[in-house]
């Protein structure tokens, strides 16, 4: 990509209701990784919209109201099982997740969505659905516009091997893929380095690899950049949304035009880590600027 004009972005993926249950009761909020990225891009000044499966129900109304407040246009695709919901139950401080039928049978229909020449960011879609995986791989053209964050959630996978195969097939055609150390474990790779190596060998142009408090690295032709999260440990309030903030910041940089050299990629990654750190200093998944 070249030039100074910002590209528009279309984010495809999940929009749902997050519910928390613990000894103090129940709370809920609008969430979803794709929704977080779309809202984050808006905060970063990128014209972004969200394509997601949202039902005509009370949860869907909450999702629509949240997106309207964030200034993110929604293209809602068919939701025969209603709006997705993720319930987190904490036992001895550790969360376990249960997803409703809508989340387990999710599919984002793209047949009638005009993507133009937008950057297309895909996060948390059902790569174990062969039809969905094919539809994502097909949007890689025009060249240099597909960004993928697989977000394989263990409680949401119907078939891990099929998810891995569908994801890798689409990733081979992608401009950028974001993966984490947790993703590597869920998808059956020895470690994050092995997953990064597999992606680069398959043809993925850029791989953004995140490792929680240890920071992130960015791998491309002729360069590798790395940066820590720039936030004091005692300032961290909530790590939810840090990965989505990292991805949104890097995508915003791509929307402005790819950096010209390794120093530019390093600066972009450091900016992403700064934004991720700021996001961790307040409750909730909304991207926050340093």
C-alpha positions as CSV (number, residue, x, y, z in Angstrom):
1,X,0.0,0.0,0.0
2,X,1.2,3.5,-0.7
3,X,0.0,7.0,-0.6
4,X,-1.3,9.1,2.3
5,X,-5.1,8.5,2.1
6,X,-6.4,6.3,4.8
7,X,-8.1,3.1,3.6
8,X,-11.5,2.1,5.0
9,X,-11.7,-1.1,7.0
10,X,-14.3,-3.8,7.2
11,X,-14.1,-6.0,10.3
12,X,-15.7,-9.4,10.1
13,X,-16.4,-11.6,13.1
14,X,-18.0,-11.8,16.5
15,X,-20.3,-9.5,18.4
16,X,-21.9,-11.0,21.5
17,X,-22.9,-10.5,25.1
18,X,-20.3,-11.3,27.7
19,X,-21.8,-12.5,31.0
20,X,-19.8,-12.9,34.2
21,X,-20.9,-15.0,37.2
22,X,-19.2,-15.2,40.5
23,X,-20.0,-15.2,44.2
24,X,-21.1,-11.6,44.0
25,X,-23.7,-12.2,41.4
26,X,-24.0,-11.7,37.6
27,X,-22.9,-8.8,35.3
28,X,-22.9,-8.5,31.5
29,X,-21.6,-6.3,28.8
30,X,-21.5,-6.1,25.0
31,X,-18.3,-7.7,23.7
32,X,-16.6,-9.8,21.0
33,X,-13.1,-9.5,19.6
34,X,-14.2,-8.3,16.2
35,X,-16.4,-5.7,17.8
36,X,-13.5,-4.5,20.0
37,X,-11.2,-4.1,16.9
38,X,-13.8,-2.2,14.9
39,X,-14.5,0.2,17.8
40,X,-10.7,0.5,18.4
41,X,-10.1,1.4,14.7
42,X,-12.8,4.2,15.1
43,X,-11.0,5.6,18.1
44,X,-7.7,5.6,16.1
45,X,-9.4,7.6,13.3
46,X,-10.0,4.8,10.8
47,X,-13.4,4.6,9.0
48,X,-14.4,1.1,10.1
49,X,-17.6,-1.0,10.0
50,X,-18.5,-4.4,11.5
51,X,-20.0,-7.4,9.7
52,X,-21.3,-9.8,12.4
53,X,-24.1,-12.2,13.1
54,X,-26.6,-10.3,15.3
55,X,-30.1,-11.5,16.1
56,X,-33.4,-9.6,16.3
57,X,-33.6,-10.1,20.1
58,X,-32.8,-8.3,23.3
59,X,-29.1,-9.1,23.2
60,X,-29.0,-8.0,19.6
61,X,-30.6,-4.7,20.5
62,X,-27.9,-4.2,23.2
63,X,-25.2,-4.9,20.6
64,X,-26.7,-2.4,18.1
65,X,-27.1,0.3,20.7
66,X,-23.4,-0.2,21.8
67,X,-22.1,0.0,18.2
68,X,-24.2,3.1,17.5
69,X,-22.8,4.8,20.6
70,X,-19.3,3.9,19.3
71,X,-20.0,5.2,15.9
72,X,-19.4,1.8,14.2
73,X,-21.8,0.9,11.4
74,X,-23.1,-2.6,11.6
75,X,-24.0,-5.0,8.8
76,X,-25.9,-7.7,10.6
77,X,-26.0,-11.0,8.8
78,X,-28.5,-13.8,9.4
79,X,-28.7,-15.1,13.0
80,X,-31.1,-18.1,13.0
81,X,-30.1,-19.0,16.6
82,X,-30.2,-15.4,17.9
83,X,-27.3,-13.4,19.2
84,X,-24.2,-15.1,20.6
85,X,-23.6,-15.1,24.3
86,X,-20.5,-16.1,26.3
87,X,-20.9,-16.9,30.0
88,X,-17.9,-16.9,32.3
89,X,-18.1,-18.7,35.6
90,X,-15.2,-18.1,38.1
91,X,-14.2,-20.9,40.4
92,X,-11.3,-20.0,42.8
93,X,-10.6,-17.0,40.6
94,X,-10.2,-18.9,37.4
95,X,-12.8,-18.4,34.6
96,X,-14.4,-21.1,32.6
97,X,-16.5,-20.3,29.6
98,X,-19.8,-21.6,28.3
99,X,-21.2,-20.5,24.9
100,X,-24.8,-20.6,23.8
101,X,-26.0,-22.3,20.6
102,X,-25.8,-19.1,18.6
103,X,-22.0,-18.9,19.4
104,X,-21.4,-22.6,18.7
105,X,-23.2,-22.5,15.4
106,X,-22.0,-19.0,14.3
107,X,-21.5,-18.1,10.7
108,X,-21.0,-14.6,9.1
109,X,-22.6,-14.5,5.7
110,X,-20.6,-12.5,3.2
111,X,-22.3,-13.2,-0.1
112,X,-24.1,-9.8,-0.3
113,X,-21.5,-7.7,1.5
114,X,-19.6,-5.3,-0.9
115,X,-16.1,-5.1,0.5
116,X,-14.7,-2.8,-2.2
117,X,-11.0,-2.4,-1.7
118,X,-11.3,-2.1,2.1
119,X,-8.8,-3.6,4.4
120,X,-10.6,-6.7,5.7
121,X,-10.0,-7.7,9.3
122,X,-11.3,-11.1,10.4
123,X,-11.5,-12.0,14.1
124,X,-13.0,-15.0,15.8
125,X,-14.9,-16.7,13.0
126,X,-15.7,-20.4,12.7
127,X,-12.7,-21.7,10.6
128,X,-14.0,-25.2,11.5
129,X,-17.0,-24.5,9.2
130,X,-15.6,-25.3,5.7
131,X,-18.0,-22.9,4.0
132,X,-17.0,-20.1,6.3
133,X,-13.3,-20.8,5.9
134,X,-13.6,-20.7,2.1
135,X,-15.5,-17.4,2.2
136,X,-12.8,-15.8,4.3
137,X,-10.0,-17.1,2.0
138,X,-11.8,-15.7,-1.0
139,X,-11.7,-12.1,0.3
140,X,-7.9,-12.1,0.2
141,X,-8.2,-10.4,-3.3
142,X,-7.4,-7.7,-4.1
143,X,-3.9,-8.3,-2.9
144,X,-2.6,-7.0,0.4
145,X,-5.9,-6.5,2.2
146,X,-6.7,-9.6,4.4
147,X,-5.9,-9.5,8.2
148,X,-6.7,-12.5,10.4
149,X,-6.9,-13.0,14.1
150,X,-8.0,-16.6,14.5
151,X,-9.0,-16.3,18.2
152,X,-9.6,-20.0,18.7
153,X,-11.6,-20.2,21.9
154,X,-11.5,-23.8,23.3
155,X,-15.2,-23.8,24.5
156,X,-16.3,-22.6,21.1
157,X,-14.4,-25.0,18.9
158,X,-16.5,-27.8,17.3
159,X,-13.5,-29.4,15.5
160,X,-10.0,-28.3,16.4
161,X,-8.3,-30.0,13.4
162,X,-10.8,-28.5,11.0
163,X,-10.4,-25.1,12.5
164,X,-6.6,-25.3,12.2
165,X,-6.8,-26.4,8.6
166,X,-9.3,-23.8,7.6
167,X,-7.3,-21.0,9.4
168,X,-4.0,-22.0,7.9
169,X,-5.5,-22.1,4.4
170,X,-6.8,-18.6,4.7
171,X,-3.7,-17.3,6.5
172,X,-1.5,-18.4,3.6
173,X,-3.2,-15.7,1.5
174,X,-3.2,-13.0,4.2
175,X,-1.3,-9.7,4.5
176,X,-1.1,-10.0,8.3
177,X,-2.0,-12.7,10.8
178,X,-2.1,-12.0,14.6
179,X,-1.5,-15.0,16.9
180,X,-0.8,-15.5,20.5
181,X,1.0,-18.0,22.7
182,X,-2.4,-19.2,23.8
183,X,-3.5,-19.6,20.2
184,X,-0.5,-21.8,19.5
185,X,-1.4,-24.1,22.4
186,X,-5.0,-24.4,21.5
187,X,-4.2,-25.2,17.8
188,X,-1.7,-27.9,18.8
189,X,1.7,-26.2,17.9
190,X,4.7,-26.8,20.1
191,X,5.0,-23.1,20.9
192,X,4.4,-19.7,19.5
193,X,7.7,-19.7,17.5
194,X,6.5,-22.9,15.7
195,X,3.2,-21.3,14.8
196,X,5.0,-18.1,13.5
197,X,7.3,-20.3,11.4
198,X,4.5,-22.3,9.9
199,X,2.6,-19.1,8.9
200,X,5.6,-17.5,7.4
201,X,6.5,-20.7,5.5
202,X,3.0,-20.9,4.1
203,X,3.1,-17.4,2.6
204,X,1.7,-15.1,5.2
205,X,3.4,-11.8,4.6
206,X,3.4,-10.4,8.1
207,X,2.9,-12.2,11.5
208,X,2.1,-10.3,14.7
209,X,2.8,-12.5,17.7
210,X,1.7,-11.5,21.1
211,X,2.8,-13.0,24.5
212,X,0.7,-11.2,27.1
213,X,2.9,-9.3,29.6
214,X,6.1,-10.3,27.6
215,X,5.0,-8.0,24.7
216,X,4.9,-8.8,21.0
217,X,7.0,-9.3,17.9
218,X,6.3,-8.6,14.2
219,X,7.8,-10.8,11.5
220,X,8.1,-9.9,7.8
221,X,10.4,-10.1,4.9
222,X,13.9,-9.1,6.0
223,X,12.9,-7.8,9.5
224,X,11.8,-8.9,12.9
225,X,10.6,-6.3,15.4
226,X,10.0,-6.8,19.1
227,X,8.7,-4.6,21.9
228,X,7.5,-4.9,25.5
229,X,4.2,-3.8,26.8
230,X,4.8,-0.2,28.1
231,X,2.9,-0.2,31.4
232,X,3.9,-0.8,34.9
233,X,2.7,-4.0,36.4
234,X,1.1,-2.2,39.3
235,X,-0.9,-0.1,36.9
236,X,-2.6,-3.0,35.2
237,X,-6.3,-3.2,36.1
238,X,-7.8,-5.5,33.4
239,X,-6.0,-7.2,30.5
240,X,-9.3,-7.8,28.6
241,X,-9.0,-6.2,25.1
242,X,-5.2,-5.7,25.1
243,X,-4.8,-8.1,22.1
244,X,-7.6,-6.4,20.2
245,X,-6.0,-3.0,20.9
246,X,-2.7,-4.3,19.6
247,X,-4.3,-5.6,16.4
248,X,-6.3,-2.4,15.9
249,X,-3.2,-0.2,16.2
250,X,-1.2,-2.2,13.7
251,X,-4.1,-2.3,11.3
252,X,-4.5,1.5,11.6
253,X,-0.8,1.8,10.7
254,X,-1.4,-0.4,7.6
255,X,-4.4,1.7,6.7
256,X,-2.2,4.8,6.5
257,X,0.3,2.9,4.3
258,X,2.9,0.3,5.1
259,X,6.1,1.5,6.8
260,X,8.9,1.9,4.4
261,X,11.6,0.1,6.4
262,X,12.4,-2.0,9.5
263,X,12.6,1.1,11.6
264,X,9.1,2.0,10.6
265,X,7.7,-1.4,11.5
266,X,9.5,-1.2,14.9
267,X,7.9,2.2,15.6
268,X,4.5,0.8,14.7
269,X,4.9,-2.2,17.0
270,X,6.1,0.1,19.9
271,X,3.0,2.3,19.3
272,X,0.8,-0.8,19.5
273,X,2.4,-1.9,22.8
274,X,1.9,1.5,24.2
275,X,-1.8,1.5,23.3
276,X,-2.2,-2.1,24.7
277,X,-0.6,-0.9,27.9
278,X,-3.0,2.0,28.2
279,X,-6.0,-0.3,27.5
280,X,-4.9,-2.5,30.5
281,X,-5.1,0.5,32.9
282,X,-8.9,0.6,33.0
283,X,-11.7,-2.0,33.2
284,X,-13.3,-3.3,30.0
285,X,-12.1,-4.1,26.5
286,X,-12.4,-0.6,25.0
287,X,-9.2,0.6,23.4
288,X,-7.6,3.5,25.3
289,X,-4.9,5.9,24.1
290,X,-1.7,6.5,26.1
